[in-house]
């Protein structure tokens, strides 16, 4: 709604004008006000400008001596190349099982999704097919070579996992190749084709839909109208789907079977995980949200790290030592609260009672990131990530055998 002091709402401002107002010299700051549904007032954010490299693999590390973890945030041109590099590194360190984190991954290039799924499937396996009213079925298959065709595989997804993420997780689930953990994915599976117009513009028309190997349509339905479609995630929240798997009802007409174990899976939009993990909001509070929005934790962590980098690295020479020995002191936590007050976030005792432990872990993860990299951040934050915790449990117990997912 506002960039610094300039109003950008209701004045027919162009994207280029927005870019000009947001972009600037590295290290300078820009303040924005945004409108968010459910909030009575505009929300303030302070953004520090910087050069931002666009990587696909946010993290890759050994979660234990035999289990690797790779998080992919998007499907871009370099995604598969980045993944292969991370995979080979983990295999060289003794990896036998893999957790592939696609939670929050909104998708990207179709061909990269196909190539990534190919890394896990043996030769000539259907990965995805497209079909439309006026477009014949076009199917995509795996090649003879893949980087991780054997070994236990877990894929993490949630309501933010869309498009390419759903193609990968759907193929892995349909071939009983791996265990899907999390919540039902976004359900975006439309194929669009641009038709150029004489003035240089173009019309993008939906010509087909994506289907998993078993025949499940990834795309959610438009039957209840555009408004209901746009409010799908909000409706999932209201109906309790994010909190309980029992709230999700599937019609028998949407029942499908996996290709090898003949397990029951359901279509109708999105990929339903094999193991459901409910959304946990028990540690959330307005105070915690304000600390995030006002970049209090980010700025505090960066300032503290810059001021104490040599001392910290001497005491904690690597992330392993940091994870085992670092403890956030009461004095440091009080400094964070005081820093927040200076940035316009008053101390909230009730909010602290609810969110203090979450804030401490997130701050510790940010310190690790600023000392090393995003790998270090995810190693710390995953300690409280219910998806990751459930994945590690499932790799160590009889979940694969119980659900009839063979270690191929």
C-alpha positions in Angstrom: 0.0 0.0 0.0 2.9 2.3 0.7 6.6 2.4 -0.1 8.5 4.7 2.2 6.2 7.8 2.1 4.8 7.2 -1.4 1.2 5.8 -1.7 1.1 2.9 -4.3 -2.5 1.8 -3.8 -5.3 2.7 -6.1 -3.3 4.9 -8.4 -2.7 2.3 -11.2 1.0 2.1 -10.6 3.0 -0.2 -12.9 5.2 -3.0 -12.0 8.2 -1.1 -13.3 7.4 1.9 -11.0 7.2 -0.5 -8.1 10.6 -2.0 -8.9 12.1 1.5 -9.1 10.8 2.5 -5.7 11.9 -0.8 -4.1 15.3 -1.2 -5.6 18.3 0.8 -4.4 21.9 0.6 -3.2 23.1 -2.4 -1.2 22.7 -1.8 2.5 20.1 0.9 2.3 16.6 0.4 3.8 13.1 0.7 2.4 9.9 0.7 4.5 6.7 -0.7 3.2 3.1 -0.9 4.5 1.0 -3.8 3.4 -2.6 -4.8 3.8 -3.3 -8.3 5.0 -6.7 -9.9 5.3 -7.8 -10.3 8.8 -5.7 -7.4 10.1 -7.5 -4.2 11.0 -4.5 -1.9 10.3 -1.7 -1.8 7.7 1.4 -3.8 8.6 4.9 -2.2 8.6 8.0 -4.0 7.2 11.5 -2.7 7.0 13.6 -4.2 4.2 17.4 -4.0 3.9 18.5 -3.9 0.2 21.1 -6.4 -0.9 22.2 -8.4 -3.9 20.2 -11.6 -3.7 21.5 -14.7 -5.5 18.7 -17.1 -6.5 19.6 -20.6 -5.5 17.2 -23.5 -5.5 18.8 -25.8 -2.9 18.5 -23.9 0.4 20.2 -26.5 2.5 21.9 -29.9 2.3 23.5 -31.7 5.3 23.8 -35.0 7.1 21.0 -35.2 9.6 22.7 -38.3 11.2 25.5 -40.6 10.0 23.2 -42.3 7.5 20.5 -39.7 6.6 20.9 -36.8 4.3 18.6 -33.8 4.1 18.1 -31.5 1.0 15.7 -28.6 0.9 14.6 -27.2 -2.5 12.7 -23.9 -2.5 11.9 -23.6 -6.2 12.2 -25.3 -9.5 14.5 -23.1 -11.5 16.9 -23.7 -14.4 19.7 -24.7 -12.1 17.7 -26.8 -9.6 18.6 -30.3 -10.8 22.3 -29.4 -11.2 22.3 -28.0 -7.7 20.5 -31.1 -6.4 22.9 -33.5 -8.1 25.9 -31.7 -6.6 24.4 -31.8 -3.1 23.4 -35.4 -3.5 26.9 -36.6 -4.5 28.4 -34.7 -1.6 26.0 -36.4 0.9 26.6 -39.8 -0.7 30.3 -39.3 -0.3 29.7 -38.8 3.4 27.9 -42.1 3.8 24.2 -41.2 3.1 21.9 -44.2 2.8 18.5 -42.5 3.3 17.3 -39.1 2.1 14.8 -36.5 3.3 13.8 -34.3 0.4 12.1 -31.1 1.7 9.6 -29.6 -0.8 7.4 -27.9 1.8 6.6 -24.3 0.8 8.0 -25.0 -2.7 5.6 -23.2 -5.1 7.0 -24.9 -8.2 8.6 -23.7 -11.4 9.8 -25.4 -14.6 8.0 -28.6 -15.6 11.2 -30.1 -17.2 13.2 -29.6 -14.0 10.4 -31.4 -12.0 10.6 -34.3 -14.4 14.4 -34.5 -14.2 14.3 -34.4 -10.4 11.7 -37.2 -10.2 13.9 -39.2 -12.6 16.7 -39.1 -10.0 14.6 -41.5 -7.8 12.9 -43.7 -10.4 14.3 -46.6 -12.4 14.0 -46.8 -16.2 10.8 -46.3 -18.1 8.6 -45.2 -15.2 5.8 -42.7 -16.0 6.5 -39.5 -14.1 3.6 -37.3 -15.2 1.2 -36.9 -18.2 -0.7 -33.9 -19.5 -4.1 -34.1 -21.2 -6.7 -31.6 -22.3 -10.0 -31.4 -24.2 -8.2 -30.5 -27.4 -4.8 -31.7 -26.5 -3.9 -35.4 -26.7 -2.2 -37.2 -23.8 1.5 -36.5 -23.6 3.4 -38.7 -21.1 6.9 -38.2 -19.6 9.0 -41.2 -18.5 12.1 -41.8 -16.4 15.5 -42.6 -17.9 17.9 -45.5 -17.1 20.1 -43.3 -14.9 19.2 -41.8 -11.6 21.3 -40.5 -8.6 19.2 -42.1 -5.8 17.2 -45.0 -7.2 17.8 -47.1 -4.1 17.6 -46.2 -0.4 14.8 -45.0 1.8 13.3 -41.7 0.6 11.0 -39.3 2.5 9.4 -36.2 0.8 8.1 -33.4 2.9 5.1 -31.3 1.5 2.5 -28.9 2.8 -0.2 -26.6 1.5 2.5 -24.3 0.0 3.9 -27.1 -2.2 2.6 -26.6 -5.7 2.9 -27.5 -9.3 6.4 -29.0 -9.9 6.5 -30.1 -6.3 3.3 -32.0 -6.7 4.6 -33.6 -9.9 7.6 -34.9 -8.0 5.8 -36.0 -4.9 2.9 -37.5 -6.9 5.3 -39.7 -9.0 7.2 -40.8 -6.0 4.0 -41.7 -4.1 2.4 -43.5 -7.1 5.5 -45.7 -7.7 5.7 -46.5 -3.9 9.3 -45.2 -4.1 9.2 -43.0 -1.0 7.2 -41.9 2.0 5.2 -38.6 1.7 5.0 -36.7 5.0 3.2 -33.4 5.8 -0.1 -31.9 4.7 -2.1 -31.9 1.4 -0.3 -29.9 -1.3 -1.7 -26.8 -2.9 -3.3 -28.5 -6.0 -2.0 -26.5 -8.9 -1.8 -28.6 -12.1 -2.7 -26.6 -15.2 -0.8 -26.4 -18.5 -0.9 -23.0 -20.1 0.1 -21.9 -23.6 0.9 -18.3 -24.6 -0.8 -17.1 -27.8 1.0 -13.9 -29.2 -1.1 -11.0 -30.3 -0.3 -8.4 -33.0 0.5 -5.6 -30.5 3.2 -7.7 -28.8 1.1 -8.9 -25.9 -0.1 -12.4 -25.4 -3.0 -14.4 -24.0 -2.2 -17.4 -21.8 -4.8 -20.1 -22.2 -5.2 -23.2 -20.1 -5.0 -26.2 -22.6 -4.4 -29.2 -20.4 -4.0 -30.6 -16.8 -1.3 -32.5 -15.1 -1.9 -36.1 -14.0 0.1 -38.4 -11.8 1.1 -41.9 -13.1 -1.9 -43.5 -11.5 -4.2 -41.0 -13.2 -4.9 -38.5 -10.4 -5.5 -35.0 -11.4 -3.3 -32.6 -9.5 -5.5 -29.5 -10.2 -8.2 -28.6 -7.7 -11.7 -28.1 -9.0 -13.4 -24.9 -10.2 -16.8 -26.4 -9.8 -17.8 -24.2 -6.9 -16.9 -21.0 -8.6 -13.9 -18.6 -8.8 -14.4 -17.2 -5.3 -14.4 -20.6 -3.6 -11.3 -21.5 -5.7 -9.4 -18.4 -4.6 -10.4 -19.0 -0.9 -9.3 -22.7 -1.0 -6.5 -22.4 1.6 -8.6 -20.2 3.8 -11.4 -22.8 3.6 -9.0 -25.6 4.5 -8.1 -23.6 7.6 -11.7 -23.0 8.6 -12.7 -26.6 8.0 -9.9 -27.9 10.2 -8.0 -29.7 7.4 -4.7 -28.2 8.5 -5.2 -29.6 12.0 -6.7 -33.0 11.5 -6.5 -35.6 8.7 -10.0 -36.9 9.7 -11.5 -33.6 8.5 -10.5 -34.4 4.9 -13.2 -36.4 3.1 -12.6 -38.1 -0.2 -15.3 -39.4 -2.6 -14.9 -43.0 -3.6 -14.9 -42.0 -7.2 -11.5 -40.3 -6.5 -9.9 -43.5 -5.3 -6.8 -44.7 -7.1 -4.1 -47.3 -6.6 -0.3 -47.0 -6.5 1.5 -48.7 -9.3 3.3 -51.5 -7.3 2.0 -52.0 -3.8 -1.6 -51.2 -4.9 -2.1 -48.9 -1.9 -5.1 -46.6 -2.0 -4.4 -42.9 -2.8 -6.9 -40.2 -3.7 -7.2 -37.6 -6.4 -9.4 -34.5 -6.5 -6.7 -31.9 -6.1 -3.2 -32.0 -4.6 -1.2 -34.8 -3.1 -2.4 -36.2 0.2 0.6 -37.4 2.3 1.0 -40.9 3.6 1.6 -39.5 7.0 -0.3 -36.4 8.1 1.4 -33.8 10.3 -1.0 -31.1 11.8 -0.2 -27.4 11.8 1.0 -26.3 15.2 0.1 -22.8 16.2 0.4 -23.2 19.9 3.6 -21.1 20.1 2.4 -18.3 17.9 1.6 -14.8 19.2 1.2 -11.3 17.9 4.4 -10.4 19.7 6.3 -13.0 17.8 4.8 -11.9 14.5 5.7 -8.3 15.2 9.3 -9.3 15.9 9.4 -11.0 12.5 7.6 -8.2 10.6 9.8 -5.5 12.1 12.9 -7.6 11.3 13.9 -7.4 15.0 15.4 -10.9 15.2 17.1 -10.7 11.8 18.8 -7.4 12.6 19.7 -8.3 16.2 21.2 -11.6 15.1 23.2 -9.9 12.3 24.5 -7.1 14.6 25.3 -9.6 17.4 27.2 -11.9 15.0 29.1 -9.0 13.4 30.2 -7.7 16.8 31.2 -11.1 18.2 32.2 -13.1 15.1 35.8 -13.9 16.1 34.9 -14.9 19.6 32.0 -17.0 18.5 34.0 -18.9 15.8 36.8 -19.5 18.2 34.3 -21.0 20.7 32.3 -22.8 18.1 34.5 -23.6 15.1 31.8 -25.5 13.3 28.0 -26.0 13.3 28.2 -29.3 15.1 30.0 -27.7 18.0 27.5 -24.8 17.9 24.5 -27.1 18.0 25.8 -29.1 20.9 27.2 -26.3 23.1 25.6 -23.0 22.3 23.0 -21.8 24.8 21.1 -18.5 24.5 21.7 -16.7 27.8 19.0 -14.8 29.7 21.0 -11.6 29.2 21.1 -12.0 25.5 17.3 -12.7 25.4 16.7 -9.5 27.4 18.9 -7.6 24.9 16.7 -8.9 22.1 13.6 -7.6 23.9 15.2 -4.2 24.5 16.3 -4.1 20.8 12.7 -4.8 19.8 11.4 -1.9 22.0 13.8 0.5 20.2 12.3 -0.7 16.9 8.7 -0.2 17.9 7.8 -3.6 19.3 6.9 -3.1 23.0 7.6 -6.0 25.4 4.6 -8.3 25.7 4.7 -10.6 28.7 1.7 -12.6 27.5 3.3 -13.0 24.1 6.6 -14.0 25.6 4.9 -16.7 27.8 3.5 -18.3 24.6 6.4 -17.8 22.1 9.7 -17.4 24.1 10.9 -20.9 23.3 10.1 -20.5 19.6 11.8 -17.1 19.5 14.9 -18.5 21.2 15.3 -21.4 18.6 14.7 -19.1 15.7 17.2 -16.6 17.0 19.7 -19.3 17.5 19.1 -20.5 13.9 19.7 -17.0 12.6 22.9 -16.7 14.5 24.0 -20.0 12.9 23.1 -18.7 9.5 25.0 -15.5 9.9 28.1 -17.4 11.2 28.0 -19.9 8.4 25.3 -20.4 5.8 21.7 -21.5 5.3 22.7 -25.1 5.9 23.5 -24.2 9.4 20.1 -22.3 9.8 18.1 -25.4 8.8 20.2 -27.7 11.0 19.1 -25.7 14.0 15.5 -24.9 13.0 14.8 -28.5 12.0 15.2 -29.5 15.6 11.7 -28.1 16.2 10.3 -28.8 12.7 7.5 -31.4 13.1 7.8 -32.5 9.5 11.5 -33.2 9.9 11.0 -34.9 13.3 8.4 -37.2 11.9 10.6 -38.0 8.9 13.5 -39.0 11.2 11.2 -41.2 13.3 9.7 -42.9 10.2 13.2 -43.7 8.9 14.1 -45.4 12.2 10.9 -47.4 12.9 8.8 -49.8 10.8 6.8 -47.1 9.0 8.0 -48.0 5.5 7.2 -51.7 6.0 3.8 -50.9 7.7 2.7 -48.7 4.9 4.1 -51.2 2.3 6.7 -48.9 0.8 9.6 -51.0 -0.1 13.2 -49.8 0.1 13.9 -50.2 -3.6 
